[in-house]
Amino acid sequence: MTLKRPRAIMTAGIRRELDAAGLTETFKERPPYQRNDDLHWIERSVRAATKRKRIDQMLEELRAGGVYMRMAHRPSKRAR
């Protein structure tokens, strides 16, 4: 799959958050555009409180499954 936006780089902080929550593999199972959008969305945060809120939302949605940016979504079968 070709992304229309530049590929986001996962920061060490986000990696630690995913690892601590046990959600790294769940994140990797998402389609590339969703992973990319999540990372860009979090990194565009200006305030620390906003960044925290966005990280928490991403983690919550990963735990719940079937949710992306507060919308229902069908998981991809070819997500890597």
C-alpha positions as CSV (number, residue, x, y, z in Angstrom):
1,M,0.0,0.0,0.0
2,T,1.3,3.4,-0.9
3,L,0.7,6.2,1.5
4,K,-0.3,9.6,0.3
5,R,1.3,11.4,3.2
6,P,5.0,11.2,4.3
7,R,5.6,8.2,6.5
8,A,5.6,9.1,10.2
9,I,8.5,8.0,12.4
10,M,7.4,6.4,15.6
11,T,9.1,8.2,18.5
12,A,10.7,6.4,21.4
13,G,8.0,7.8,23.7
14,I,5.2,6.3,21.6
15,R,7.0,3.0,21.4
16,R,7.3,2.9,25.2
17,E,3.6,3.7,25.6
18,L,2.6,0.9,23.2
19,D,5.1,-1.5,24.9
20,A,3.9,-0.6,28.4
21,A,0.3,-1.1,27.4
22,G,1.1,-4.4,25.6
23,L,-0.4,-3.0,22.4
24,T,2.6,-2.9,20.1
25,E,1.4,-5.9,18.0
26,T,-2.1,-4.6,17.9
27,F,-0.8,-1.3,16.6
28,K,1.2,-3.2,13.9
29,E,-1.9,-5.0,12.8
30,R,-3.6,-1.8,11.8
31,P,-3.4,-0.8,8.1
32,P,-0.4,1.4,7.3
33,Y,-2.5,4.5,6.7
34,Q,-4.1,4.2,10.2
35,R,-0.7,3.8,11.9
36,N,0.7,6.7,9.9
37,D,-2.3,8.9,10.7
38,D,-2.2,8.2,14.4
39,L,1.5,9.0,14.6
40,H,1.2,12.3,12.7
41,W,-1.9,13.2,14.7
42,I,-0.1,12.7,18.0
43,E,3.1,14.5,16.9
44,R,1.2,17.6,15.6
45,S,0.1,18.2,19.2
46,V,1.5,21.5,20.5
47,R,0.5,21.2,24.2
48,A,1.6,18.3,26.4
49,A,-1.9,17.9,27.6
50,T,-3.2,17.5,24.0
51,K,-0.5,15.0,23.2
52,R,-1.4,13.0,26.3
53,K,-5.1,13.0,25.4
54,R,-4.3,11.8,21.9
55,I,-2.0,9.0,23.1
56,D,-4.6,7.9,25.5
57,Q,-7.3,7.9,22.8
58,M,-5.1,5.8,20.5
59,L,-4.4,3.3,23.3
60,E,-8.1,3.1,24.2
61,E,-9.1,2.4,20.6
62,L,-6.4,-0.2,20.3
63,R,-7.7,-2.0,23.4
64,A,-11.3,-1.8,22.3
65,G,-10.5,-3.0,18.7
66,G,-12.7,-2.1,15.8
67,V,-12.4,1.6,16.5
68,Y,-10.2,4.2,14.6
69,M,-10.4,7.9,15.3
70,R,-13.7,7.3,17.2
71,M,-15.2,5.6,14.2
72,A,-16.0,1.9,13.7
73,H,-13.7,0.2,11.2
74,R,-13.2,-3.3,10.0
75,P,-9.7,-4.5,10.7
76,S,-7.5,-5.1,7.6
77,K,-6.5,-8.7,6.8
78,R,-3.3,-7.6,5.2
79,A,-2.1,-5.0,7.7
80,R,1.6,-5.2,7.6
